[in-house]
Amino acid sequence: MAKVKAALVQTSWTGDKDSMIEKHLKHIDEAAKQGAQVMCLQELFYGPYFCGIEDRKGYAYTEKIPDGPTTKVMQERAKKHGMVLVVPMYEEEQPGVYYNTAAVIDADGKYLGKYRKTHIPHLPGFWEKFYFRPGNSGYPVFDTAVGKVGVYICYDRHFPEGARMLGLHGAELVFIPSATSRGLSMHLWFIEQTAHAIANGYWVGTINRVGQEPEFGTNDFYGSSYFADPRGKIVAQASDKDEQLLVADLDMSLIREVRDTWQFYRDRRPDMYDDLVKP
């Protein structure tokens, strides 16, 4: 596909799961009205970012993927609109084994698979190892109606190795849903993810939620979701404080143009990188 219309949505916590799902379904419907062919939701989309504290009540947000109710609802909505959906949720593999996961659903409603967040932080405000087991699904790339789609989640973005793996696996469009608060890493928001686009010659769509969730810590989420092209240029950007649906036209022909200009894949030297995989 030469041109793809893609959508991101950044929202604030409503206070309960059911209303969060309904809010996102309305955003999906609106994106469809605007012609979106693919859409990604924010990290842990139907819940709060509960990792600001360590509390077992957060486990109540888990669901099976793909057999849980939210995946089924999203499959129906994807089929209704002929839209590829990337749906980040809190996955239960079995009681006590939980992952931060994104389900990928094709435009015909078919469940294609999942990506499990690989890198799990554990520091004040981000007590994620209390809630999530590190992902074990590798770096899958999904062959969708809009092209080859990969997913990286929040803290993953600090690690260039996985971003490169997605490129090596053929990704043309990588979504990075996040829950990122104001503070230490804000200046990296527009550096790391545009750098992934540049280094790997693919489109990036990155999402951050907005607002505060005081029940779950002191996080203050700053939105600023955006699309960056394979040169790292930001072509569309959302507000830093308001709920917003962001829809943009992505010129997929830029991938070949950029890769034929900057031959990073040709000029790689994997024979010289052994130290990268040593602990």
PyMOL commands that set and color helices and strands:
alter all, ss='L'
color gray80, all
select helices_A, chain A and resi 17-33+50-52+56-61+69-81+128-130+154-158+160-168+186-188+192-200+214-216+253-261+270-272+274-277
alter helices_A, ss='H'
color red, helices_A
select strands_A, chain A and resi 3-10+38-40+84-94+97-105+111-116+122-123+126-127+141-144+147-151+173-178+203-208+210-212+220-222+226-228+234-237+244-251
alter strands_A, ss='S'
color yellow, strands_A
deselect
rebuild
show_as cartoon
